[in-house]
């Protein structure tokens, strides 16, 4: 009887568990409830200064000095037929690199403003060469590329105004004289230097001669000249004290909420974060805004696919084709078209305006990935590959933590025909690739282990409805077994109980067959 009661009780409990778990799974409400609870926890942490950019918070030191190593890879396009190109042939380039540098970028000059609701900081970058991760020796490997000082001012940090770009407004005879001068000192359209020289600087012959007449003109040229140890300017970030979703969002850059480089307010907006922090509970449908100082503009990224990094689930977000599309294909980019009557086609951006207009520097993705086909076809040796040349962010959707990222960009120079310079007579507005870089980061093992533990707890809680259903099924099976066992025991008891009549003989021996009567004598 007791086993039957236990069986019925177990069955009742199992049914309740199955129904409860099934209802939660069917409605999909449990995960939403859990996320709501977790968000409330984040808000509570926020109120306790746990996830804000304050000195007492748990995340401040990690934000100030990120533990995962950052690597910068440089790839160069070596021109193999410079003379044939000047004669009208299609330029041919070979791919050289990577030349890899470890990038150290701790925050500096950190100070709190507006009662601690915002924090300002500089991010100086220091580069250290990593020979084991490089394809060659930058002090030896030679690169033949466009003579940038001769074509325009240096790309990164030269004080010279564009030579050829500047002389367009001069007379034909003045331009011819300058062309003869350049030929006399041995300055042509192409130059050959080591990787170290091209990156970190060398004394250029043309600049040195110009420095004699104009001391303000620097003698050195380098794509990364004076960049080692420098920063992109002061950023002011929201600490997230009022809203944890604002954690890490850029408030101002170089003291400005709105830039002035471009022709529309929309183009000049500083949107989103710097790419190092995002809000938790990301979705596949949202748009992530990222500001990049290298482009002097904000871009956005959309969900591409699910990936896994060191066992951590992540969403991959990438810039879509529309980000660098021409105004004719994406009217929102009209403000980035300067001059407005010289709009470029898809996949390239003229950033001369944010470099004081000193150089016709064109930025694109490597190998003109997502660019117009004409840019790819114009250079022999250019082959865009999705996996190798796209920019992406791999973010854990639950926490918003970047677990892997790769920012890729290519530096190009606009080569144009200039009357009076015979060396340019065969040029027809060619966008010529110089080099591209890949700035990448991967979550370190210690941080990955901590994130694993957090996600394990979240997973167990999220799968609680499944646990209820499984537990309910197991209890239901146990209740059936108990009821079957109880039924079998009752049947066995009935079979063992039989009726046996009393023995007469045994009774006679015990009590006698009759009651004896003894006569009573009469007196």
C-alpha positions as CSV (number, residue, x, y, z in Angstrom):
1,X,0.0,0.0,0.0
2,X,2.9,2.4,0.9
3,X,4.7,1.7,-2.4
4,X,1.6,2.4,-4.4
5,X,1.2,5.8,-2.6
6,X,4.8,6.7,-3.3
7,X,4.4,5.7,-7.0
8,X,1.3,7.8,-7.4
9,X,2.9,10.8,-5.7
10,X,6.1,10.4,-7.9
11,X,3.9,10.3,-11.0
12,X,2.1,13.4,-10.0
13,X,5.4,15.3,-9.4
14,X,6.8,14.1,-12.7
15,X,3.7,15.3,-14.6
16,X,4.0,18.7,-13.0
17,X,7.7,18.9,-13.9
18,X,7.1,17.8,-17.5
19,X,4.3,20.3,-17.9
20,X,6.2,23.1,-16.4
21,X,9.4,22.5,-18.3
22,X,7.5,22.0,-21.6
23,X,5.5,25.2,-21.1
24,X,8.7,27.1,-20.5
25,X,10.3,25.6,-23.6
26,X,7.3,26.1,-25.8
27,X,6.7,29.7,-24.8
28,X,10.4,30.6,-24.9
29,X,9.8,32.8,-22.0
30,X,12.3,31.3,-19.7
31,X,15.4,32.5,-21.5
32,X,13.8,35.9,-21.8
33,X,13.1,35.9,-18.1
34,X,16.7,34.8,-17.3
35,X,18.1,37.5,-19.5
36,X,15.9,40.0,-17.8
37,X,17.2,38.8,-14.5
38,X,20.8,39.0,-15.7
39,X,20.2,42.5,-17.0
40,X,18.9,43.5,-13.6
41,X,22.0,42.0,-12.1
42,X,24.1,44.1,-14.5
43,X,22.2,47.2,-13.5
44,X,22.7,46.3,-9.8
45,X,26.5,45.8,-10.5
46,X,26.3,49.2,-12.3
47,X,24.8,50.9,-9.3
48,X,27.6,49.4,-7.2
49,X,30.2,50.7,-9.7
50,X,31.1,47.1,-10.7
51,X,31.0,47.5,-14.5
52,X,31.6,51.2,-14.8
53,X,34.8,52.9,-15.8
54,X,35.7,53.9,-12.3
55,X,38.8,53.1,-10.3
56,X,36.8,51.0,-7.8
57,X,35.2,48.8,-10.5
58,X,36.3,45.3,-11.4
59,X,36.7,46.2,-15.1
60,X,38.7,49.4,-14.8
61,X,42.2,47.8,-14.8
62,X,41.4,45.6,-17.7
63,X,40.1,48.5,-19.7
64,X,43.1,50.6,-18.7
65,X,45.7,47.9,-19.6
66,X,44.0,45.2,-21.8
67,X,45.6,41.8,-21.2
68,X,45.2,40.2,-24.7
69,X,48.2,40.9,-27.0
70,X,47.6,43.0,-30.1
71,X,49.6,42.4,-33.2
72,X,50.1,44.7,-36.2
73,X,51.0,43.0,-39.5
74,X,52.2,45.1,-42.5
75,X,52.0,43.8,-46.0
76,X,53.6,45.6,-49.0
77,X,52.9,45.6,-52.7
78,X,56.3,45.3,-54.5
79,X,56.2,46.7,-58.0
80,X,58.0,44.4,-60.4
81,X,57.6,46.4,-63.7
82,X,57.9,50.1,-62.9
83,X,59.4,51.1,-66.2
84,X,56.8,49.2,-68.2
85,X,54.1,50.8,-66.2
86,X,55.5,54.3,-67.0
87,X,55.4,53.2,-70.6
88,X,51.7,52.4,-70.4
89,X,51.6,48.8,-69.3
90,X,49.4,47.5,-66.5
91,X,51.4,47.6,-63.2
92,X,52.3,44.3,-61.7
93,X,52.8,43.8,-58.0
94,X,53.8,41.0,-55.7
95,X,52.7,40.5,-52.1
96,X,55.4,40.8,-49.4
97,X,54.8,40.2,-45.7
98,X,53.7,40.0,-43.0
99,X,56.1,42.0,-41.0
100,X,54.6,41.6,-37.6
101,X,54.9,43.9,-34.5
102,X,53.6,43.5,-31.0
103,X,51.5,46.5,-30.2
104,X,51.4,47.8,-26.7
105,X,48.5,50.2,-26.0
106,X,47.8,50.9,-22.3
107,X,45.7,54.0,-21.5
108,X,47.5,57.1,-20.4
109,X,46.5,60.4,-18.8
110,X,43.4,58.9,-17.4
111,X,41.1,61.4,-15.7
112,X,37.5,61.6,-14.6
113,X,35.2,64.4,-15.6
114,X,31.6,65.5,-15.1
115,X,31.4,64.0,-11.5
116,X,32.8,60.7,-12.7
117,X,30.2,60.1,-15.4
118,X,32.9,60.3,-18.1
119,X,36.6,59.4,-18.3
120,X,39.2,60.9,-20.7
121,X,42.3,59.0,-21.8
122,X,45.0,58.8,-24.4
123,X,46.1,55.5,-26.0
124,X,49.7,55.7,-27.0
125,X,50.8,52.8,-29.2
126,X,54.3,51.2,-29.1
127,X,55.5,48.7,-31.6
128,X,58.0,45.9,-31.1
129,X,59.1,43.7,-34.0
130,X,58.3,40.0,-33.7
131,X,60.8,38.1,-36.0
132,X,59.2,34.7,-35.3
133,X,55.8,35.9,-36.6
134,X,57.3,37.7,-39.7
135,X,58.0,36.5,-43.2
136,X,61.3,38.4,-43.5
137,X,63.8,40.8,-42.1
138,X,62.5,44.4,-42.4
139,X,66.1,45.8,-42.2
140,X,67.1,43.8,-45.3
141,X,64.0,43.2,-47.5
142,X,63.7,45.8,-50.3
143,X,60.4,47.1,-51.6
144,X,59.9,49.0,-54.9
145,X,56.9,51.3,-54.7
146,X,55.5,54.6,-55.7
147,X,57.8,57.5,-54.8
148,X,55.2,59.1,-52.4
149,X,57.2,62.3,-51.6
150,X,57.5,63.0,-55.3
151,X,53.8,62.3,-56.0
152,X,52.4,64.0,-53.0
153,X,53.2,64.8,-49.4
154,X,54.0,61.9,-47.2
155,X,51.1,59.7,-46.0
156,X,51.6,59.9,-42.3
157,X,53.6,62.8,-40.9
158,X,55.4,64.9,-43.4
159,X,55.2,68.7,-43.3
160,X,55.6,69.1,-47.0
161,X,52.6,70.2,-49.1
162,X,52.1,67.9,-52.1
163,X,54.7,68.4,-54.7
164,X,52.8,67.3,-57.8
165,X,49.5,67.9,-56.2
166,X,50.6,71.5,-55.4
167,X,52.0,72.4,-58.8
168,X,48.8,71.7,-60.6
169,X,48.0,75.4,-60.1
170,X,51.4,76.5,-61.3
171,X,52.2,77.5,-64.9
172,X,53.3,74.9,-67.5
173,X,56.9,76.3,-67.5
174,X,57.2,76.2,-63.7
175,X,56.0,72.6,-63.7
176,X,58.4,71.7,-66.4
177,X,61.2,73.2,-64.4
178,X,60.3,71.2,-61.4
179,X,60.2,68.1,-63.5
180,X,63.7,68.8,-64.8
181,X,64.9,69.5,-61.2
182,X,63.5,66.1,-60.0
183,X,65.2,64.4,-62.9
184,X,68.5,66.1,-62.1
185,X,68.5,64.9,-58.4
186,X,67.5,61.4,-59.5
187,X,64.0,61.5,-58.2
188,X,61.6,59.4,-60.3
189,X,58.1,58.0,-60.0
190,X,59.2,54.9,-58.1
191,X,61.6,54.3,-55.3
192,X,63.2,51.3,-53.6
193,X,63.8,51.1,-49.9
194,X,63.9,48.6,-47.0
195,X,60.7,47.8,-45.1
196,X,62.2,49.6,-42.0
197,X,62.8,52.7,-44.1
198,X,59.4,52.8,-45.6
199,X,57.7,52.2,-42.3
200,X,59.7,54.2,-39.7
201,X,61.4,56.8,-41.9
202,X,64.4,57.8,-44.0
203,X,65.9,61.1,-45.4
204,X,64.4,61.7,-48.8
205,X,66.5,63.3,-51.4
206,X,63.8,65.6,-52.8
207,X,62.6,66.6,-49.3
208,X,66.2,67.4,-48.3
209,X,66.6,69.8,-51.2
210,X,63.3,71.5,-50.5
211,X,64.2,71.8,-46.8
212,X,67.1,74.0,-47.9
213,X,64.7,76.6,-49.3
214,X,61.8,75.9,-46.9
215,X,63.0,74.9,-43.4
216,X,59.5,74.0,-42.3
217,X,59.6,71.1,-44.8
218,X,60.7,67.9,-43.0
219,X,63.5,65.9,-44.6
220,X,62.2,62.5,-43.5
221,X,59.5,60.4,-44.9
222,X,57.9,57.2,-43.6
223,X,54.5,55.6,-43.6
224,X,54.6,55.2,-39.8
225,X,57.0,58.1,-39.2
226,X,56.7,59.3,-35.6
227,X,53.9,56.8,-35.0
228,X,55.8,54.6,-32.6
229,X,54.8,55.9,-29.1
230,X,52.2,58.3,-30.5
231,X,48.4,58.4,-30.0
232,X,45.3,59.3,-32.0
233,X,44.2,62.1,-29.7
234,X,42.2,62.3,-26.5
235,X,39.0,60.3,-26.2
236,X,36.3,60.9,-23.6
237,X,34.2,57.8,-22.9
238,X,31.0,57.4,-21.0
239,X,31.6,55.4,-17.8
240,X,28.2,53.7,-17.8
241,X,27.2,55.1,-14.4
242,X,23.8,56.2,-15.5
243,X,23.2,53.4,-18.0
244,X,25.4,50.3,-18.3
245,X,24.6,50.1,-22.0
246,X,26.7,53.3,-22.4
247,X,29.8,51.5,-21.1
248,X,32.7,52.5,-23.2
249,X,30.8,54.6,-25.7
250,X,32.7,57.6,-27.1
251,X,31.5,61.0,-26.0
252,X,34.1,63.2,-27.7
253,X,37.2,62.9,-29.7
254,X,39.8,65.6,-29.6
255,X,37.3,67.7,-27.7
256,X,34.6,67.4,-30.4
257,X,31.2,65.7,-30.4
258,X,30.9,66.3,-34.1
259,X,33.7,66.3,-36.6
260,X,34.1,68.9,-39.3
261,X,36.0,66.9,-42.0
262,X,33.0,65.9,-44.1
263,X,30.2,67.8,-45.8
264,X,27.1,66.6,-43.8
265,X,26.3,66.3,-40.1
266,X,25.5,62.6,-40.5
267,X,29.0,61.9,-41.9
268,X,30.6,63.9,-39.1
269,X,28.9,62.0,-36.3
270,X,31.1,60.1,-33.8
271,X,29.0,56.9,-33.2
272,X,29.5,53.9,-31.0
273,X,32.6,52.7,-29.2
274,X,36.3,52.4,-30.3
275,X,35.7,48.7,-30.9
276,X,37.1,47.4,-27.6
277,X,33.8,47.3,-25.6
278,X,30.1,46.5,-26.4
279,X,26.9,46.0,-24.4
280,X,25.8,42.5,-23.4
281,X,23.0,40.4,-24.9
282,X,23.8,41.2,-28.5
283,X,21.4,40.1,-31.2
284,X,21.8,39.0,-34.8
285,X,19.6,41.9,-36.1
286,X,21.3,44.9,-34.5
287,X,23.8,47.3,-36.0
288,X,27.1,47.9,-34.2
289,X,28.6,51.4,-34.6
290,X,32.4,51.8,-34.4
291,X,34.4,54.9,-34.7
292,X,37.9,54.6,-36.2
293,X,40.3,57.5,-36.0
294,X,42.3,56.1,-39.0
295,X,39.4,56.8,-41.3
296,X,38.2,59.9,-39.5
297,X,34.7,58.5,-39.5
298,X,32.3,56.0,-38.0
299,X,31.4,52.8,-39.7
300,X,28.9,50.1,-38.8
301,X,29.0,46.3,-38.7
302,X,26.2,43.7,-39.2
303,X,26.0,40.1,-38.1
304,X,27.5,37.6,-40.6
305,X,27.7,34.2,-38.9
306,X,28.2,32.3,-35.7
307,X,31.7,31.2,-34.8
308,X,33.6,29.7,-31.9
309,X,36.8,30.9,-30.4
310,X,38.7,28.8,-27.9
311,X,35.4,27.0,-27.2
312,X,33.6,30.3,-26.7
313,X,30.5,31.0,-28.9
314,X,30.6,34.3,-30.7
315,X,28.8,36.3,-33.3
316,X,30.9,37.6,-36.2
317,X,30.1,41.2,-37.2
318,X,31.6,42.7,-40.4
319,X,31.2,45.9,-42.4
320,X,28.7,45.4,-45.3
321,X,29.3,46.6,-48.8
322,X,27.3,49.7,-48.2
323,X,29.8,51.2,-45.7
324,X,32.3,52.1,-48.4
325,X,29.8,52.3,-51.3
326,X,29.8,55.3,-53.6
327,X,27.0,57.9,-53.2
328,X,25.3,56.6,-56.3
329,X,24.8,53.2,-54.6
330,X,24.4,54.5,-51.1
331,X,23.1,58.1,-50.8
332,X,24.0,58.1,-47.0
333,X,27.7,58.3,-48.1
334,X,27.2,61.5,-50.0
335,X,28.9,63.5,-47.2
336,X,32.1,61.4,-47.6
337,X,32.5,62.4,-51.2
338,X,35.0,65.3,-51.3
339,X,35.4,67.1,-53.6
340,X,31.7,66.5,-54.4
341,X,32.3,66.6,-58.2
342,X,35.0,63.9,-58.0
343,X,33.2,61.0,-56.3
344,X,35.0,57.7,-56.3
345,X,33.4,54.3,-56.9
346,X,32.6,51.6,-54.5
347,X,35.1,50.4,-51.9
348,X,37.5,53.4,-51.6
349,X,37.5,56.5,-49.4
350,X,39.5,59.7,-50.0
351,X,40.8,60.7,-46.5
352,X,42.8,63.7,-47.7
353,X,40.4,66.0,-45.9
354,X,41.1,64.6,-42.5
355,X,44.9,64.8,-43.2
356,X,44.7,68.6,-43.7
357,X,44.2,68.0,-47.4
358,X,47.9,67.5,-47.9
359,X,47.9,64.2,-49.7
360,X,45.6,62.2,-52.1
361,X,45.5,59.3,-49.7
362,X,42.9,56.7,-50.6
363,X,41.9,54.1,-48.0
364,X,40.2,50.8,-48.8
365,X,40.0,47.2,-47.6
366,X,43.0,45.0,-48.6
367,X,43.2,44.1,-52.3
368,X,40.2,46.4,-52.8
369,X,37.9,43.9,-51.1
370,X,34.3,45.1,-51.5
371,X,35.5,47.6,-54.0
372,X,34.6,48.2,-57.6
373,X,36.0,45.6,-60.0
374,X,37.8,48.3,-62.0
375,X,40.2,48.9,-59.1
376,X,41.1,45.2,-59.0
377,X,41.5,44.8,-62.7
378,X,43.7,47.9,-63.0
379,X,46.6,46.2,-61.0
380,X,48.0,42.8,-61.9
381,X,48.5,40.7,-58.7
382,X,45.5,42.0,-56.8
383,X,43.1,39.3,-55.6
384,X,40.6,40.0,-52.9
385,X,39.7,37.1,-50.7
386,X,36.9,37.2,-48.2
387,X,38.5,35.4,-45.3
388,X,41.9,37.1,-45.7
389,X,40.9,40.7,-46.3
390,X,37.7,41.4,-44.4
391,X,37.5,43.4,-41.2
392,X,35.6,41.6,-38.4
393,X,34.7,41.5,-34.8
394,X,33.9,38.2,-33.0
395,X,31.8,39.1,-29.9
396,X,30.4,36.8,-27.3
397,X,26.7,37.7,-27.5
398,X,25.9,37.1,-23.8
399,X,28.6,39.4,-22.4
400,X,29.5,41.6,-25.4
401,X,33.2,40.8,-24.8
402,X,35.4,40.7,-28.0
403,X,37.1,37.4,-28.2
404,X,38.8,37.9,-31.6
405,X,39.0,40.9,-33.9
406,X,40.9,41.9,-37.1
407,X,41.0,45.5,-38.4
408,X,42.3,45.5,-42.0
409,X,43.0,48.6,-44.1
410,X,44.9,49.4,-47.2
411,X,46.8,52.6,-48.0
412,X,46.6,53.7,-51.7
413,X,47.9,56.8,-53.6
414,X,46.0,58.5,-56.4
415,X,48.2,58.7,-59.5
416,X,47.1,61.3,-62.0
417,X,48.4,62.8,-65.2
418,X,49.9,66.2,-64.7
419,X,50.8,68.4,-67.7
420,X,54.5,69.3,-67.6
421,X,55.5,66.1,-65.9
422,X,56.4,63.6,-68.8
423,X,56.6,60.7,-66.3
424,X,52.8,61.0,-65.7
425,X,51.7,61.1,-69.3
426,X,50.3,57.5,-69.3
427,X,48.4,57.8,-66.0
428,X,44.7,57.9,-66.0
429,X,43.5,58.4,-62.4
430,X,45.0,55.1,-61.1
431,X,44.5,54.2,-57.5
432,X,47.8,52.5,-56.7
433,X,48.2,50.2,-53.7
434,X,51.1,50.8,-51.3
435,X,50.6,48.5,-48.4
436,X,47.9,47.1,-46.1
437,X,47.8,46.4,-42.4
438,X,46.1,43.9,-40.2
439,X,45.6,44.9,-36.6
440,X,44.4,41.8,-34.7
441,X,43.7,40.6,-31.2
442,X,42.7,37.2,-29.7
443,X,41.5,36.6,-26.2
444,X,44.2,35.2,-23.9
445,X,43.8,31.9,-22.1
446,X,43.3,33.3,-18.6
447,X,40.5,35.6,-19.8
448,X,39.0,32.8,-21.9
449,X,38.9,30.5,-18.8
450,X,37.0,33.2,-16.8
451,X,34.6,33.7,-19.6
452,X,34.0,30.0,-19.9
453,X,33.0,29.8,-16.2
454,X,30.6,32.6,-16.5
455,X,29.0,31.1,-19.7
456,X,28.8,27.7,-18.0
457,X,26.7,29.1,-15.2
458,X,24.5,31.0,-17.7
459,X,24.1,27.9,-19.8
460,X,23.0,25.7,-16.9
461,X,20.5,28.3,-15.9
462,X,19.2,28.8,-19.4
463,X,18.8,25.0,-19.9
464,X,16.8,24.7,-16.7
465,X,13.5,23.9,-18.6
466,X,15.2,20.9,-20.3
467,X,16.4,19.8,-16.9
468,X,12.8,20.0,-15.6
469,X,11.6,17.9,-18.5
470,X,14.3,15.2,-18.2
471,X,13.8,15.0,-14.4
472,X,10.1,14.7,-14.9
473,X,10.5,11.9,-17.4
474,X,12.9,10.0,-15.1
475,X,10.5,10.4,-12.1
476,X,7.6,9.3,-14.3
477,X,9.5,6.1,-15.2
478,X,10.3,5.5,-11.6
479,X,6.7,6.0,-10.6
480,X,5.6,3.4,-13.2
481,X,8.2,0.9,-11.9
482,X,7.0,1.5,-8.3
483,X,3.3,0.9,-9.3
484,X,4.2,-2.3,-11.3
485,X,6.2,-3.6,-8.3
486,X,3.3,-2.8,-5.9
487,X,0.9,-4.6,-8.2
488,X,3.1,-7.6,-8.4
489,X,3.5,-7.8,-4.6
490,X,-0.3,-7.8,-4.2
491,X,-0.8,-10.6,-6.7
492,X,2.0,-12.7,-5.0
493,X,0.3,-12.3,-1.6
494,X,-3.1,-13.6,-2.9
495,X,-1.5,-16.7,-4.5
496,X,0.2,-17.7,-1.3
497,X,-3.0,-17.5,0.9
498,X,-5.2,-20.8,0.7
499,X,-8.2,-22.3,2.8
500,X,-7.5,-25.5,4.8
501,X,-10.5,-27.2,6.9
502,X,-9.8,-28.2,10.5
503,X,-8.7,-31.9,11.2
504,X,-11.4,-33.9,13.2
505,X,-8.9,-36.2,14.5
506,X,-6.7,-33.5,15.9
507,X,-9.8,-32.1,17.6
508,X,-10.7,-35.4,19.1
509,X,-7.2,-35.8,20.5
510,X,-7.4,-32.4,22.0
511,X,-11.0,-32.2,23.3
512,X,-12.4,-35.7,22.9
513,X,-15.0,-36.9,20.5
514,X,-17.9,-36.4,23.0
515,X,-18.6,-35.2,26.4
516,X,-18.6,-38.1,28.9
517,X,-21.7,-38.4,31.2
518,X,-21.2,-39.8,34.7
519,X,-24.4,-41.4,36.3
520,X,-25.4,-40.0,39.6
521,X,-26.3,-42.6,42.2
522,X,-29.5,-42.1,44.0
523,X,-29.3,-41.8,47.7
